[in-house]
Amino acid sequence: MFEGFTKETCDFLWELSFHNERPWFNEHKEQYLRVLHDPFHALAEDCRAIMTQNYPFSDFSLHVSRIYRDARRLFGRGPYKDHLWFTLKNAGNVHTEGPMFWFEIDAATFSYGLGFFDVSPSEMAAFRAAIDANPARFERLAADADKMRGFRVTGPLYKRPKKECSPLIDPWYNRRRVGLECKKNFDPALLGPDLPKTLSHTYDRLMPLYEFLYTAYLSAQKSETVSRKEEGENENG
Protein backbone atom coordinates (compact mmCIF):
# COMPACT_ATOMS: atom_id res chain seq x y z
CA MET A 1 0.00 0.00 0.00
CA PHE A 2 1.30 3.42 -0.97
CA GLU A 3 2.15 5.60 2.02
CA GLY A 4 3.56 8.61 0.19
CA PHE A 5 6.74 10.15 -1.13
CA THR A 6 8.80 12.29 1.24
CA LYS A 7 11.39 15.03 1.14
CA GLU A 8 13.97 12.24 1.26
CA THR A 9 12.63 11.02 -2.10
CA CYS A 10 13.24 14.48 -3.53
CA ASP A 11 16.71 14.66 -1.95
CA PHE A 12 17.67 11.26 -3.34
CA LEU A 13 16.66 12.22 -6.89
CA TRP A 14 18.58 15.51 -6.68
CA GLU A 15 21.68 13.71 -5.41
CA LEU A 16 21.36 11.10 -8.13
CA SER A 17 21.27 13.81 -10.79
CA PHE A 18 24.63 15.11 -9.51
CA HIS A 19 26.21 11.70 -8.77
CA ASN A 20 24.94 9.55 -11.62
CA GLU A 21 27.54 6.82 -11.27
CA ARG A 22 27.55 3.23 -10.07
CA PRO A 23 29.70 3.63 -6.93
CA TRP A 24 27.42 6.35 -5.52
CA PHE A 25 24.27 4.45 -6.46
CA ASN A 26 25.49 1.20 -4.92
CA GLU A 27 26.28 3.03 -1.69
CA HIS A 28 22.74 4.42 -1.64
CA LYS A 29 20.92 1.31 -2.94
CA GLU A 30 19.01 0.76 0.31
CA GLN A 31 17.85 4.38 0.31
CA TYR A 32 16.74 4.08 -3.34
CA LEU A 33 14.64 1.02 -2.55
CA ARG A 34 13.11 2.57 0.55
CA VAL A 35 12.27 6.11 -0.65
CA LEU A 36 11.71 5.64 -4.39
CA HIS A 37 11.47 2.12 -5.80
CA ASP A 38 9.14 0.56 -3.23
CA PRO A 39 6.70 3.49 -2.84
CA PHE A 40 6.67 4.06 -6.60
CA HIS A 41 5.72 0.46 -7.32
CA ALA A 42 3.13 0.57 -4.52
CA LEU A 43 1.58 3.70 -6.05
CA ALA A 44 1.42 2.09 -9.49
CA GLU A 45 -0.16 -1.10 -8.15
CA ASP A 46 -2.69 0.84 -6.07
CA CYS A 47 -3.74 2.83 -9.13
CA ARG A 48 -4.14 -0.31 -11.21
CA ALA A 49 -6.21 -1.93 -8.45
CA ILE A 50 -8.56 1.06 -8.26
CA MET A 51 -8.92 1.31 -12.03
CA THR A 52 -9.51 -2.44 -12.34
CA GLN A 53 -12.20 -2.20 -9.69
CA ASN A 54 -13.83 0.77 -11.43
CA TYR A 55 -13.53 -0.77 -14.91
CA PRO A 56 -13.52 -4.57 -14.44
CA PHE A 57 -13.80 -5.31 -18.17
CA SER A 58 -10.90 -3.10 -19.28
CA ASP A 59 -8.02 -5.43 -18.31
CA PHE A 60 -5.47 -2.69 -17.62
CA SER A 61 -1.81 -3.41 -18.24
CA LEU A 62 0.71 -1.71 -15.96
CA HIS A 63 4.22 -0.79 -17.06
CA VAL A 64 6.66 0.68 -14.52
CA SER A 65 9.91 2.16 -15.79
CA ARG A 66 13.24 0.87 -14.51
CA ILE A 67 15.79 3.27 -13.07
CA TYR A 68 18.56 1.65 -15.10
CA ARG A 69 19.25 3.15 -18.52
CA ASP A 70 19.94 0.91 -21.49
CA ALA A 71 23.74 0.62 -21.53
CA ARG A 72 23.66 0.68 -25.34
CA ARG A 73 22.00 4.10 -25.39
CA LEU A 74 23.73 6.18 -22.72
CA PHE A 75 24.97 8.85 -25.18
CA GLY A 76 27.23 10.34 -22.53
CA ARG A 77 24.63 10.21 -19.77
CA GLY A 78 24.94 8.35 -16.49
CA PRO A 79 23.67 4.78 -16.13
CA TYR A 80 20.59 5.79 -14.08
CA LYS A 81 17.43 7.74 -14.87
CA ASP A 82 16.71 10.71 -12.62
CA HIS A 83 12.96 10.27 -13.13
CA LEU A 84 10.50 7.38 -13.08
CA TRP A 85 7.10 6.86 -14.67
CA PHE A 86 4.36 4.30 -14.98
CA THR A 87 1.61 3.80 -17.55
CA LEU A 88 -1.82 2.17 -17.47
CA LYS A 89 -3.42 1.06 -20.71
CA ASN A 90 -5.49 -1.69 -22.26
CA ALA A 91 -3.61 -4.98 -22.20
CA GLY A 92 -2.50 -6.77 -25.34
CA ASN A 93 -0.41 -3.98 -26.88
CA VAL A 94 3.25 -2.99 -26.65
CA HIS A 95 3.63 -0.84 -23.54
CA THR A 96 4.67 2.23 -25.56
CA GLU A 97 1.79 2.02 -28.07
CA GLY A 98 -1.74 3.32 -27.94
CA PRO A 99 -3.30 5.81 -25.54
CA MET A 100 -2.34 5.51 -21.89
CA PHE A 101 -2.79 7.04 -18.47
CA TRP A 102 0.52 7.94 -16.87
CA PHE A 103 2.37 9.38 -13.88
CA GLU A 104 5.95 10.65 -13.69
CA ILE A 105 8.16 11.99 -10.91
CA ASP A 106 11.56 13.66 -10.80
CA ALA A 107 13.50 15.73 -8.29
CA ALA A 108 11.66 18.97 -9.00
CA THR A 109 8.22 18.03 -10.32
CA PHE A 110 5.58 15.37 -10.74
CA SER A 111 3.10 15.09 -13.59
CA TYR A 112 0.25 12.90 -14.75
CA GLY A 113 -2.44 12.68 -17.37
CA LEU A 114 -3.38 10.97 -20.62
CA GLY A 115 -1.07 10.46 -23.56
CA PHE A 116 -1.08 9.24 -27.16
CA PHE A 117 2.69 9.47 -27.56
CA ASP A 118 4.34 6.65 -29.53
CA VAL A 119 1.90 7.15 -32.36
CA SER A 120 2.19 6.56 -36.10
CA PRO A 121 0.96 9.00 -38.77
CA SER A 122 -1.83 6.55 -39.64
CA GLU A 123 -2.98 6.47 -36.01
CA MET A 124 -3.15 10.26 -35.83
CA ALA A 125 -4.97 10.25 -39.18
CA ALA A 126 -7.51 7.83 -37.69
CA PHE A 127 -7.86 10.15 -34.69
CA ARG A 128 -8.55 13.14 -36.94
CA ALA A 129 -11.00 11.07 -39.02
CA ALA A 130 -12.90 10.16 -35.85
CA ILE A 131 -13.13 13.86 -34.96
CA ASP A 132 -14.30 14.72 -38.48
CA ALA A 133 -16.97 12.01 -38.28
CA ASN A 134 -18.50 13.54 -35.16
CA PRO A 135 -16.97 16.92 -34.25
CA ALA A 136 -19.74 17.75 -31.79
CA ARG A 137 -18.90 14.66 -29.73
CA PHE A 138 -15.21 15.44 -29.58
CA GLU A 139 -15.89 19.08 -28.81
CA ARG A 140 -17.79 17.95 -25.70
CA LEU A 141 -14.81 15.79 -24.69
CA ALA A 142 -12.38 18.66 -25.30
CA ALA A 143 -14.62 21.03 -23.33
CA ASP A 144 -14.63 18.65 -20.36
CA ALA A 145 -10.84 18.40 -20.51
CA ASP A 146 -10.56 22.19 -20.77
CA LYS A 147 -12.41 22.50 -17.45
CA MET A 148 -9.81 20.41 -15.61
CA ARG A 149 -7.78 22.88 -13.60
CA GLY A 150 -4.05 22.82 -14.21
CA PHE A 151 -4.17 20.63 -17.32
CA ARG A 152 -2.90 21.55 -20.77
CA VAL A 153 -2.83 19.87 -24.17
CA THR A 154 0.71 18.82 -25.15
CA GLY A 155 2.54 17.48 -28.19
CA PRO A 156 4.46 18.91 -31.16
CA LEU A 157 2.35 20.94 -33.57
CA TYR A 158 2.39 20.51 -37.33
CA LYS A 159 4.18 23.38 -39.05
CA ARG A 160 1.14 23.70 -41.27
CA PRO A 161 -2.13 23.04 -39.44
CA LYS A 162 -4.12 20.18 -40.91
CA LYS A 163 -7.38 22.03 -40.52
CA GLU A 164 -9.13 24.72 -38.53
CA CYS A 165 -12.05 23.19 -36.66
CA SER A 166 -12.84 25.18 -33.51
CA PRO A 167 -10.92 26.77 -30.62
CA LEU A 168 -11.50 23.65 -28.50
CA ILE A 169 -10.71 21.05 -31.16
CA ASP A 170 -7.74 22.71 -32.90
CA PRO A 171 -5.21 22.17 -30.06
CA TRP A 172 -5.89 18.42 -30.35
CA TYR A 173 -6.34 18.14 -34.11
CA ASN A 174 -3.15 19.80 -35.26
CA ARG A 175 -0.47 17.84 -33.41
CA ARG A 176 1.87 15.05 -34.44
CA ARG A 177 1.15 13.34 -31.14
CA VAL A 178 -1.10 14.50 -28.36
CA GLY A 179 -1.62 14.32 -24.62
CA LEU A 180 -3.16 16.07 -21.65
CA GLU A 181 -0.83 16.90 -18.77
CA CYS A 182 -0.92 18.34 -15.29
CA LYS A 183 2.52 19.25 -13.92
CA LYS A 184 3.24 20.41 -10.37
CA ASN A 185 6.23 21.15 -8.19
CA PHE A 186 7.46 18.33 -5.98
CA ASP A 187 5.52 18.73 -2.74
CA PRO A 188 5.25 15.90 -0.17
CA ALA A 189 1.89 17.35 0.91
CA LEU A 190 0.53 16.52 -2.57
CA LEU A 191 2.35 13.18 -2.77
CA GLY A 192 0.91 11.56 0.33
CA PRO A 193 -1.28 8.47 0.87
CA ASP A 194 -4.22 10.01 -1.02
CA LEU A 195 -2.26 10.21 -4.29
CA PRO A 196 -3.68 6.93 -5.73
CA LYS A 197 -7.20 8.29 -5.28
CA THR A 198 -6.22 11.62 -6.83
CA LEU A 199 -4.70 9.94 -9.87
CA SER A 200 -7.53 7.44 -10.28
CA HIS A 201 -10.11 10.21 -10.03
CA THR A 202 -8.27 12.05 -12.82
CA TYR A 203 -8.07 8.92 -14.97
CA ASP A 204 -11.77 8.35 -14.36
CA ARG A 205 -12.61 11.85 -15.62
CA LEU A 206 -10.44 11.25 -18.67
CA MET A 207 -11.87 7.81 -19.48
CA PRO A 208 -14.30 9.04 -22.20
CA LEU A 209 -11.37 10.78 -23.94
CA TYR A 210 -9.20 7.69 -23.49
CA GLU A 211 -11.90 5.52 -25.09
CA PHE A 212 -12.14 7.93 -28.04
CA LEU A 213 -8.38 7.71 -28.59
CA TYR A 214 -8.36 3.94 -28.11
CA THR A 215 -11.11 3.44 -30.70
CA ALA A 216 -9.09 5.52 -33.20
CA TYR A 217 -5.99 3.47 -32.37
CA LEU A 218 -7.82 0.19 -33.00
CA SER A 219 -9.22 1.54 -36.27
CA ALA A 220 -5.71 2.37 -37.47
CA GLN A 221 -4.41 -1.05 -36.42
CA LYS A 222 -7.22 -2.76 -38.32
CA SER A 223 -6.56 -0.71 -41.46
CA GLU A 224 -2.84 -1.49 -41.32
CA THR A 225 -3.57 -5.21 -40.93
CA VAL A 226 -5.87 -5.16 -43.95
CA SER A 227 -3.26 -3.28 -45.99
CA ARG A 228 -0.53 -5.79 -45.12
CA LYS A 229 -2.84 -8.66 -46.02
CA GLU A 230 -3.71 -7.11 -49.39
CA GLU A 231 -0.02 -6.45 -50.12
CA GLY A 232 0.76 -10.09 -49.35
CA GLU A 233 -2.01 -11.32 -51.63
CA ASN A 234 -0.76 -9.07 -54.44
CA GLU A 235 2.79 -10.37 -54.06
CA ASN A 236 1.54 -13.96 -54.15
CA GLY A 237 -0.98 -13.13 -56.86
C-alpha positions as CSV (number, residue, x, y, z in Angstrom):
1,M,0.0,0.0,0.0
2,F,1.3,3.4,-1.0
3,E,2.1,5.6,2.0
4,G,3.6,8.6,0.2
5,F,6.7,10.1,-1.1
6,T,8.8,12.3,1.2
7,K,11.4,15.0,1.1
8,E,14.0,12.2,1.3
9,T,12.6,11.0,-2.1
10,C,13.2,14.5,-3.5
11,D,16.7,14.7,-2.0
12,F,17.7,11.3,-3.3
13,L,16.7,12.2,-6.9
14,W,18.6,15.5,-6.7
15,E,21.7,13.7,-5.4
16,L,21.4,11.1,-8.1
17,S,21.3,13.8,-10.8
18,F,24.6,15.1,-9.5
19,H,26.2,11.7,-8.8
20,N,24.9,9.6,-11.6
21,E,27.5,6.8,-11.3
22,R,27.6,3.2,-10.1
23,P,29.7,3.6,-6.9
24,W,27.4,6.3,-5.5
25,F,24.3,4.5,-6.5
26,N,25.5,1.2,-4.9
27,E,26.3,3.0,-1.7
28,H,22.7,4.4,-1.6
29,K,20.9,1.3,-2.9
30,E,19.0,0.8,0.3
31,Q,17.8,4.4,0.3
32,Y,16.7,4.1,-3.3
33,L,14.6,1.0,-2.5
34,R,13.1,2.6,0.5
35,V,12.3,6.1,-0.6
36,L,11.7,5.6,-4.4
37,H,11.5,2.1,-5.8
38,D,9.1,0.6,-3.2
39,P,6.7,3.5,-2.8
40,F,6.7,4.1,-6.6
41,H,5.7,0.5,-7.3
42,A,3.1,0.6,-4.5
43,L,1.6,3.7,-6.1
44,A,1.4,2.1,-9.5
45,E,-0.2,-1.1,-8.1
46,D,-2.7,0.8,-6.1
47,C,-3.7,2.8,-9.1
48,R,-4.1,-0.3,-11.2
49,A,-6.2,-1.9,-8.5
50,I,-8.6,1.1,-8.3
51,M,-8.9,1.3,-12.0
52,T,-9.5,-2.4,-12.3
53,Q,-12.2,-2.2,-9.7
54,N,-13.8,0.8,-11.4
55,Y,-13.5,-0.8,-14.9
56,P,-13.5,-4.6,-14.4
57,F,-13.8,-5.3,-18.2
58,S,-10.9,-3.1,-19.3
59,D,-8.0,-5.4,-18.3
60,F,-5.5,-2.7,-17.6
61,S,-1.8,-3.4,-18.2
62,L,0.7,-1.7,-16.0
63,H,4.2,-0.8,-17.1
64,V,6.7,0.7,-14.5
65,S,9.9,2.2,-15.8
66,R,13.2,0.9,-14.5
67,I,15.8,3.3,-13.1
68,Y,18.6,1.6,-15.1
69,R,19.2,3.1,-18.5
70,D,19.9,0.9,-21.5
71,A,23.7,0.6,-21.5
72,R,23.7,0.7,-25.3
73,R,22.0,4.1,-25.4
74,L,23.7,6.2,-22.7
75,F,25.0,8.8,-25.2
76,G,27.2,10.3,-22.5
77,R,24.6,10.2,-19.8
78,G,24.9,8.4,-16.5
79,P,23.7,4.8,-16.1
80,Y,20.6,5.8,-14.1
81,K,17.4,7.7,-14.9
82,D,16.7,10.7,-12.6
83,H,13.0,10.3,-13.1
84,L,10.5,7.4,-13.1
85,W,7.1,6.9,-14.7
86,F,4.4,4.3,-15.0
87,T,1.6,3.8,-17.6
88,L,-1.8,2.2,-17.5
89,K,-3.4,1.1,-20.7
90,N,-5.5,-1.7,-22.3
91,A,-3.6,-5.0,-22.2
92,G,-2.5,-6.8,-25.3
93,N,-0.4,-4.0,-26.9
94,V,3.2,-3.0,-26.7
95,H,3.6,-0.8,-23.5
96,T,4.7,2.2,-25.6
97,E,1.8,2.0,-28.1
98,G,-1.7,3.3,-27.9
99,P,-3.3,5.8,-25.5
100,M,-2.3,5.5,-21.9
101,F,-2.8,7.0,-18.5
102,W,0.5,7.9,-16.9
103,F,2.4,9.4,-13.9
104,E,5.9,10.7,-13.7
105,I,8.2,12.0,-10.9
106,D,11.6,13.7,-10.8
107,A,13.5,15.7,-8.3
108,A,11.7,19.0,-9.0
109,T,8.2,18.0,-10.3
110,F,5.6,15.4,-10.7
111,S,3.1,15.1,-13.6
112,Y,0.3,12.9,-14.7
113,G,-2.4,12.7,-17.4
114,L,-3.4,11.0,-20.6
115,G,-1.1,10.5,-23.6
116,F,-1.1,9.2,-27.2
117,F,2.7,9.5,-27.6
118,D,4.3,6.6,-29.5
119,V,1.9,7.2,-32.4
120,S,2.2,6.6,-36.1
121,P,1.0,9.0,-38.8
122,S,-1.8,6.5,-39.6
123,E,-3.0,6.5,-36.0
124,M,-3.1,10.3,-35.8
125,A,-5.0,10.2,-39.2
126,A,-7.5,7.8,-37.7
127,F,-7.9,10.1,-34.7
128,R,-8.6,13.1,-36.9
129,A,-11.0,11.1,-39.0
130,A,-12.9,10.2,-35.8
131,I,-13.1,13.9,-35.0
132,D,-14.3,14.7,-38.5
133,A,-17.0,12.0,-38.3
134,N,-18.5,13.5,-35.2
135,P,-17.0,16.9,-34.3
136,A,-19.7,17.8,-31.8
137,R,-18.9,14.7,-29.7
138,F,-15.2,15.4,-29.6
139,E,-15.9,19.1,-28.8
140,R,-17.8,17.9,-25.7
141,L,-14.8,15.8,-24.7
142,A,-12.4,18.7,-25.3
143,A,-14.6,21.0,-23.3
144,D,-14.6,18.7,-20.4
145,A,-10.8,18.4,-20.5
146,D,-10.6,22.2,-20.8
147,K,-12.4,22.5,-17.4
148,M,-9.8,20.4,-15.6
149,R,-7.8,22.9,-13.6
150,G,-4.0,22.8,-14.2
151,F,-4.2,20.6,-17.3
152,R,-2.9,21.5,-20.8
153,V,-2.8,19.9,-24.2
154,T,0.7,18.8,-25.2
155,G,2.5,17.5,-28.2
156,P,4.5,18.9,-31.2
157,L,2.3,20.9,-33.6
158,Y,2.4,20.5,-37.3
159,K,4.2,23.4,-39.0
160,R,1.1,23.7,-41.3
161,P,-2.1,23.0,-39.4
162,K,-4.1,20.2,-40.9
163,K,-7.4,22.0,-40.5
164,E,-9.1,24.7,-38.5
165,C,-12.0,23.2,-36.7
166,S,-12.8,25.2,-33.5
167,P,-10.9,26.8,-30.6
168,L,-11.5,23.6,-28.5
169,I,-10.7,21.1,-31.2
170,D,-7.7,22.7,-32.9
171,P,-5.2,22.2,-30.1
172,W,-5.9,18.4,-30.4
173,Y,-6.3,18.1,-34.1
174,N,-3.1,19.8,-35.3
175,R,-0.5,17.8,-33.4
176,R,1.9,15.0,-34.4
177,R,1.1,13.3,-31.1
178,V,-1.1,14.5,-28.4
179,G,-1.6,14.3,-24.6
180,L,-3.2,16.1,-21.7
181,E,-0.8,16.9,-18.8
182,C,-0.9,18.3,-15.3
183,K,2.5,19.2,-13.9
184,K,3.2,20.4,-10.4
185,N,6.2,21.2,-8.2
186,F,7.5,18.3,-6.0
187,D,5.5,18.7,-2.7
188,P,5.2,15.9,-0.2
189,A,1.9,17.4,0.9
190,L,0.5,16.5,-2.6
191,L,2.3,13.2,-2.8
192,G,0.9,11.6,0.3
193,P,-1.3,8.5,0.9
194,D,-4.2,10.0,-1.0
195,L,-2.3,10.2,-4.3
196,P,-3.7,6.9,-5.7
197,K,-7.2,8.3,-5.3
198,T,-6.2,11.6,-6.8
199,L,-4.7,9.9,-9.9
200,S,-7.5,7.4,-10.3
201,H,-10.1,10.2,-10.0
202,T,-8.3,12.1,-12.8
203,Y,-8.1,8.9,-15.0
204,D,-11.8,8.3,-14.4
205,R,-12.6,11.8,-15.6
206,L,-10.4,11.2,-18.7
207,M,-11.9,7.8,-19.5
208,P,-14.3,9.0,-22.2
209,L,-11.4,10.8,-23.9
210,Y,-9.2,7.7,-23.5
211,E,-11.9,5.5,-25.1
212,F,-12.1,7.9,-28.0
213,L,-8.4,7.7,-28.6
214,Y,-8.4,3.9,-28.1
215,T,-11.1,3.4,-30.7
216,A,-9.1,5.5,-33.2
217,Y,-6.0,3.5,-32.4
218,L,-7.8,0.2,-33.0
219,S,-9.2,1.5,-36.3
220,A,-5.7,2.4,-37.5
221,Q,-4.4,-1.0,-36.4
222,K,-7.2,-2.8,-38.3
223,S,-6.6,-0.7,-41.5
224,E,-2.8,-1.5,-41.3
225,T,-3.6,-5.2,-40.9
226,V,-5.9,-5.2,-43.9
227,S,-3.3,-3.3,-46.0
228,R,-0.5,-5.8,-45.1
229,K,-2.8,-8.7,-46.0
230,E,-3.7,-7.1,-49.4
231,E,0.0,-6.4,-50.1
232,G,0.8,-10.1,-49.3
233,E,-2.0,-11.3,-51.6
234,N,-0.8,-9.1,-54.4
235,E,2.8,-10.4,-54.1
236,N,1.5,-14.0,-54.2
237,G,-1.0,-13.1,-56.9
